[in-house]
Amino acid sequence: MHFHHKGQNYSCHCRYCRCTRTIKMNDTVLQEPDFVLDCRIDSDKKSLTAAALAFIYLTILFGNFLVILVILLNHQLQTPMFFYVGALSVVDIVNSSTLIPQMICALLLKGSVVPNHVCLMLNAIVGYMEVLVCLILALMAYDRYVAVLNPLRYPSIITNKTVFAVLLLFNGIGIIGEIPFIIFAKELPFCNIDVLPFCYCEYATMVRIACTDDPKYLLSLFLVTVVLGTGPLTMILFSYGKIAHAVLKIPSSEGKSKLYNTCVTQLLVIGTQFGPLMIYYMLPATGIEFSTAEYNTMFLLSNAIPPMLNPIIYSFRNQEIKKSISKLFTGKRTVAQIGAKK
């Protein structure tokens, strides 16, 4: 529905949409609409998808909060490697709490409306968290690289103070990386459409529905993804490649088994994290388009599954973590703790 009032054009697209105002000044469209989330999943699958997301979200909260609690309570775990794990758990909780409830609302509440400023804020938080995840995973891979190939220098290179400094640096990089998208998202012009065909407020989708062909909006996304996505991924692959080369030189089958247990499972999680995101963010800038269902699937895969698996891969398989969890729930002290007290 379109109508004219007091020299300004208004447009209402459906009964769930709020009316948006388009003001023309010197042939420039200025518009900051409230967005309607249209999570395009088969109607008969929406309830099942929402239930699955709710289960995944509760699992993420339980697993990651448990990891953080155990690390805080056990001073023996307050070492660089577990600081990475704790930081990754915090990021996973924040990212999932920003994304998954919004997705569930979009699935269950038809025509879910999100105010413009809230949409931009949620998009910025998710982008910021995704950058942190990539950088932390790269740091963890470098930590293992130093531990395996330079074990004697490890205590002097990887210290708690160094880790805290690097994590603070990562936060600065994440903030800087999001500034272009915040600026561009606010200046995007929208002409007679405010429906996002997606399960949450997402920058690339905003660009797709905006009435502009300016390549800077997607080019910036491509460049940031190359630098902050491909860069950490290269570090990860290089580090694990060197580790694999070193461990495979060990003649015993025990060494090869250790490689499989420590590297392959982590690389699977990293592939699940990086693969869909790289495809999702980089290919649109090259002109390759996917269906809305394919976009939703890739995004759900890369943002819901890894946070659920990370505590299992990086924490619960660790003997120290498992002993600390056992003590937390049973109240029994581990052998190491009894010895330390004596």
C-alpha positions, -999 to +999 in steps of 0.1 A: +000+000+000+014+034-009+000+068+000+011+105+001+009+126+032+022+162+038+046+161+009+062+128+020+058+093+006+048+064+028+048+027+021+032-002+039+041-036+025+020-060+046-002-060+077+029-069+098+050-041+085+053-007+100+049+022+076+082+036+065+089+071+053+109+080+022+121+115+020+136+128-012+161+156-010+182+164-040+172+130-055+188+112-025+167+087-007+170+088+031+153+060+050+158+042+083+130+017+085+122-008+112+129-042+097+105-071+094+122-105+098+109-130+073+126-163+082+118-182+050+117-218+062+089-243+053+060-236+076+058-272+086+094-271+097+094-239+117+083-253+150+108-282+147+136-257+138+127-234+167+127-264+191+161-275+178+175-240+182+161-238+218+178-271+226+211-260+210+209-227+229+204-243+263+232-268+256+255-239+246+247-220+278+251-251+300+284-263+285+301-229+282+290-216+316+303-249+331+337-244+314+340-208+327+329-218+362+354-247+364+383-224+351+374-197+377+372-221+406+403-242+398+435-221+400+455-250+384+435-243+352+443-206+350+469-211+324+472-196+288+455-225+271+425-225+294+423-187+292+417-192+254+391-217+261+374-194+287+375-165+263+360-187+235+332-197+259+324-161+268+323-152+231+301-182+223+276-173+250+273-137+239+271-145+202+245-173+207+225-151+231+224-124+204+215-147+176+194-176+186+166-159+206+162-135+177+160-165+153+134-183+174+113-152+176+115-148+138+104-184+133+075-184+158+063-147+155+052-141+120+063-106+108+086-100+137+095-063+137+129-051+149+136-014+154+163+000+131+187+009+159+183-025+176+189-043+142+221-024+136+233-030+172+226-068+170+243-070+136+274-052+150+276-075+181+274-106+160+301-093+135+323-083+164+320-118+181+327-136+148+359-117+144+369-126+180+362-163+174+384-163+143+412-146+161+410-167+193+410-199+173+441-187+155+458-179+188+450-214+201+465-229+170+497-208+175+498-219+211+498-255+201+524-248+174+548-233+200+541-260+225+549-288+201+577-274+180+594-251+206+585-266+240+615-252+258+607-216+247+569-220+254+570-207+290+588-175+279+567-169+248+532-178+260+526-162+294+494-151+311+503-115+307+510-120+270+476-138+265+457-110+283+474-083+261+467-102+229+430-107+239+427-070+245+443-064+211+418-087+195+389-067+211+403-036+195+407-053+161+371-065+164+358-030+171+377-014+143+366-042+119+329-034+126+331+004+122+327+004+084+296-018+086+280+004+112+286+035+091+275+018+058+244+001+074+232+035+086+236+052+052+220+023+032+189+037+013+158+016+012+131+021-013+096+007-005+109-024+012+118-031+048+114-069+049+146-088+056+143-123+041+164-138+068+162-151+104+180-122+120+193-087+112+223-092+089+244-067+070+247-086+037+209-091+036+204-054+042+226-046+012+207-071-009+174-054-003+187-018-004+180+003-035+217+009-044+242-008-067+272+009-051+299-019-049+315-004-017+289-020+006+297-056-004+334-049-013+340-038+023+325-070+035+347-090+011+379-072+022+372-075+059+364-112+055+396-118+036+417-100+062+400-111+094+388-145+082+413-158+057+442-144+078+434-164+110+424-194+089+459-194+072+475-192+106+454-222+118+462-244+088+499-235+089+501-243+126+483-276+125+501-285+093+535-281+110+522-300+141+510-328+119+544-329+101+563-331+134+541-357+150+540-379+120+578-383+123+572-401+156+575-438+147+552-450+174+515-455+167+508-436+199+521-404+183+499-408+153+469-415+175+476-384+195+476-364+162+443-378+152+427-370+186+440-335+190+441-321+155+415-338+133+386-331+157+396-295+162+400-290+124+365-303+119+351-277+143+372-250+126+360-261+092+324-259+104+331-224+118+350-210+089+337-228+059+301-215+057+311-180+069+337-176+043+313-188+016+285-167+030+304-134+032+328-136+003+308-151-026+281-124-027+308-098-035+318-118-065+283-119-079+274-155-068+240-157-052+224-183-031+188-190-023+174-177+010+171-213+023+208-219+015+218-187+033+198-196+063+213-231+064+249-219+061+244-193+087+227-216+112+254-242+106+283-218+113+267-200+143+248-226+162+268-258+159+304-247+167+294-230+201+278-263+211+308-284+201+335-261+214+332-272+251+333-308+241+363-305+217+384-281+237+374-288+273+354-319+282+380-342+265+407-327+287+415-348+318+420-317+341+387-302+331+369-335+336+384-340+371+374-304+380+338-310+368+337-342+388+348-324+419+323-296+412+293-320+411+305-346+437+325-325+461+354-349+459+390-336+456+413-349+429+445-368+437+465-338+425+446-314+448+450-338+478+487-340+472+490-302+469+473-297+502+496-321+519 
